[in-house]
Amino acid sequence: MPEALPATGTELSDVQIAIWSNQAVVVQSLIAKRLETAKQLRSPFVDPLPTTEPELTLETPRRISVSLQRATDAARQLLDKPFVIVPLFQFHKPAQVAELSLAGAGPGIARASQVQDWMDSLSRVRPAVADAAWAIAVSSCMGAPIAEPIAIQLPRNAKAPWIGGKFTTPLPEGGWLAVISLQSALGFNGLQCGLVLDDWTENVPIDKATTGVSFHFNRLNAIAPQALLLAVPPAIRGHWDWEELKGCVHEAFDLAKLRAIEPDSLTTNGYFVGLPAILSEFSVNQFAHTLLTERSAAAAVLIKT
């Protein structure tokens, strides 16, 4: 407890004894509070376990998780919050132990130093991996080397390459769990414990991918054209003349005026009975030819008939 360190002075005197005595009383009160808090956290569950399913299956792992958290909090109350607790666990299914044992043999790694090279590259961007790499290097220099890291990859697939190295064959689709263990000999029977230094999730890039780019474009607030003007040059020379193009536009405006009919003329004059006829191909062609030759009187007759 930091509070138990002598507050002031190193010389033995009546004043220092009084100060240390008062400090001891404070430390005792802190210890009593910590013990009481830890006792409450370690108290067992009052309610009995359910006897029916699926309540029993759901409640059992929940209580295990809650008990583990309570035990962790109780230990940190006694030994202070920075204290690191590594819980024990065990694999109960033989299939899990068998798969982990096969995975412990390592995936397809070309050379033994490939895992070390991978850690060296990650140490530049991940501080926890950098600390582990430095610990391996320093331990080797001090004559007590830490064993070479071992790669474990799940699910176990003998043909799948290690996701931390270069791929010689395409990696099968799906999720993969890669673990680097700083332990010389792996065993998965009996009680286990481990300290997680760092973990992250990322996507493995592929060599080729079909992609697309989309973006929002605010289109022009315009109405789609209801008519199309087809301009034909009077002489085919392989290119347009600007004056001729302007002449076609002006002529189109003039012809539109000749074709215009007032709304009153549709009901009061005789154009109404012949109006549907201009929708036929024959009438439109003849009417256009008549307008182009400025025979407006004949055009009126064609519309009427």
C-alpha positions, 0 to 999 in steps of 0.5 A: 500500500502506498499509504503505508510508506513513511510520510516524513522523516527517518530519524527516530523521535517522539514526534516521528513516532506520533506521526507514524502512529497516526499514519498506521491508524489511517492505513488500518482503516483503509485496510478494513474498508478494502477487506469489507468491500472484497468480502461483499464482492466475494459473497455467493449468489443468494438465489438458487440456480434454475432447474428448467431449460433453457434458463439453467443453460443461460444462467450458469455461464452468466454466473460464471462471468459475474463471479469472475468479474467480482473476483477480479474487482475484489483482488484489485480492492486488496492489491490496488487497481493496477494489479493484473489478474490472469484467470484460469480456464479449461477446454472441456470438449475433446474436439477443441483440444484436438483442433488446437493441438493441430493448430499449435503445430503452426500453419504453412510458414515458409521459414521460422523467422517469418513470425519474428519479421512480422512482429518487427514490422508491426512494432512500428505501429502497435506499441504493445507488439513493440514492447513484446519485440523489445522483451524478446530482444533484451532477454536474448542479450541477457542470456535468458532468451524467450522462446521463438513466437509460435503462430496458431491459426483457426480454423485449422486448415492445412492448405490455408496459408498464414494470414500474417505472411505472403500468400502463395495461394488464395486464402479461403473466404471466411473469418480467421483467428491468428494468435502469436504465442510467446511460449516454447511448448504449447499444451491445451489439456488441463488448466490454461491461462494467458495474458493478452498483449494486443488484439485487433481486427482487419480485412485481408486485401485481395489481389484483384477486385471489381469496384465502383465509385458513386457520388451525388450529382444535383441535376439541372432543374430543367424540363425534358425537351418536348420537341426536336429540331432537325437541321439539314444543311442546304448544301452537303460540304462535310461541315456546318456553316455558322450562318446557315445554322442560324438561318435554320433556327430562324426559319424554324421560328418563322414556320412555327408562327405559320403553324400556330393556331389560336385556341379560339380557332379550334372551336369557332373555325373549321380547323377543329374537325380536321385537326386530328388529321395532322397527326398522320404521317401523310398529313405531316409530311405534306403540311411540312412541304407546303410550309417550306414552299410558303403555300400557306393557303394550300396548307389551310386546305390540307388541315381542313380536309 
